[in-house]
Amino acid sequence: MTSSSAPTIAGLPLHRRWVLWYDNPKHMTEGMTWKDNLQNCGSFATAEEFWQIYNNVKPASQLGIGGNYHIFMEGVQPMWEDPGNKDGGKFVLTMPKRDSKSGKCDEWWLLTSLAMIGETMDMHGDEICGAVVSIRKSQDRIALWLKSCNKDACIQVGLRWKKALEVSNKTSLKYQSHKDAAASGHSFKNQVLFDI
């Protein structure tokens, strides 16, 4: 028998508060900046709050072309220039549309989100900033954003991400720096620093 003041499992706090963001640059009007287009869908600090938000937004695969969901630690915005991101980079997982349409995009986005907020990929809790799922015309991508470009630290997180997704060793995760992205103005067309 438990006391009525004992927290439920769903109400137990996560290690930190997270924010779900949405944007689609195709919906921008003249004079809008990218940041103006970024919409806060809600923040959460418990498993229950995560599911309340997650279950009340469209699945990633149903976003329009150009749409993105971002889950980031509260206080870190999903932009290259943010102080929490500027010295880091991202692992990129690219999937063909046939895989997305077969359910992989939604499955991998959910597994990435759960592993990230549950802190099972980042053993010290100081490397992961957030994750982004991006819906594009010919392929979709999930990117795991990290605070640094330290190869050893990043590879450890990347290997745990692959394990969380239950992908084969043939599946490649490519790491790109945010400084290169900011210099080129492109999210994904940048030099690969390393891959696993």
N, C-alpha and C positions, 0 to 999 in steps of 0.2 A: 504494500500500500504506500502511495506517495503522498506527500503533502500538497495542498492546493497551490502553494507558492513555488513549487519546483517547476523550472522551465521545461517546456516540451522540447523534443529533439528539434523540431522545425524552428523553434524560437531561439535556439542556441546561437550565439553570435558567431559570425565569421571573424577572421583575424583582422579584417579591415572593411571599410565601406567602399562600395564600387558604384559606378554610374554607367547606365546604358544610354548611348547616344545613337542618333540616326542622322544621316545626311544623304542627299542625292544632288550632286552639282548640276544635273540636268534640270532641276527645279528652280535653279537660281534665276532671279530677275536682274535686269540691268541695275548696276550700282551696288548689288549685294556682294559681300565678301564671303569667302568659304566659311568663316566663323559665324556669320549671320545665318547661314543655311544649316548650321549644326543644331539639332534639336535634342534636348535632354528628355529622355523617356522615363526617367526615374532612377532613384538610387536605392541601394539595398545593403543591409549589414547582417542579414540572417538568411538561412536557406529558404524560409517561408516567404520573405520579401522578394528573393530572387525569382521564385516560381510565380508569385503574383504578377511580376512584371513580364517575365519570359512568356507566360501563358496568355498574355493579353496584347502581344504584338504579333505581327505577321511572321511566319517562319522566314528565315533568311532567303530561302529559295523562291519565295513569292514576292520579294522586293523587285521593283522595276530595275531595268538595266541602268547601271551607274550607282545603284543604292548601296549603302554601307551601314552595318551596325558596328558599334565600337563599345567594348566594355573595358573601362579603365578605372584604376584606383581613384577614389575621390581626391581632388586636388591636382590631378594630372589630366590635362586636356589631350585629346587624341590628335595632336599636331606635332610635327617634327621640331618646331621651335620651343615647345614647352621645356622649361628647365629640367623636368624629370625625364625627358626623352632625348634632348639635343645631343648628348654624347653616346647615345645607343644606336640600336638598329632593330631589324626584325628578321625573323625566320619567315619565309613565304612558302606556303603549301598551295600549289596550283592544281586544279582539277578540271578535266574536260567537262563540257556540258552534259555529256551522256552520264557521267558519274553523279553530277549534281541532280540530274533529273531522276536518277535511280534512288535518291535519298541521301547520298553521301554528304552533300553540302550541309544539310540540316543536322545529320548525325555528328559530323566532325565539328560543327560549330558548337553544338551542345556539349560534346565531350571536352572540347577545348575550354569552354566557359566553366564547366564544373571542375575540371582539373586546375584551372587557374584560380578560381575563387576558393577552392578547397586547399590550395597551396600544396598540391602533390607533385608539381613539376619543379618548383623553386624551393629547394630544401632550406635555404636561409631566409627566404621571404624578402630578399632585397634586390632581385634581378628583374622580375617581370613587372612591367608597367600596365599592360593591357593587351587586348586582342581585337582584331578587325576582321569582319567577313565582308568581302566585296563581290558584288554581282556584276558580271560583265557580259558582253555579247557572246564571245566565243569560249570563255572559260571563267571559272569563279576562283576566288582565292581566299585563304585564311592566313592572316599574318599575326604572329606572336611578337609583340614589341618588348624589347629588353632595354635596361638602363645603360648597358655598356657594350663595347665591341671586344671585350676580353674573350678571346677564342675559347679558352678552357672552360670558363664559367658558362658561356653561351652554349657550348656543345653539350655540357651536362644537362642544361635545361632542355635543349632540343631533343636529346635522346629520350628524356622522360616524356616529352610531348609525343614523340613517335609511339612510345609504349602506351600512353593514354589513348591514342587513336587506334591502337592495334593495327598499325600499317606495317607492311613488309619492309625489309632493308632496301628494296629496290625503290621505294618511295623517297624522293629527294626533297630535303628542306634546304633552301638556299638563304644565306644570311647577307643582308644588305644594310649599309649604314644610313642613318637619317641625314647625316651631313651631305652624303652624295645625293640623296633624294631632294634635299632643300636646294642644293646647287643646280640640279637638273630640272627641278620643278615637276618631276614625275615620281609617282609612288613605287612603280615596279620595274622601270627600265633603267636599272642601275647595276654597277659592277657587283658581282657576287664575291664577297670577302672569303667565304668558305661555305661548304655544304656538308650535310650528313645524310 
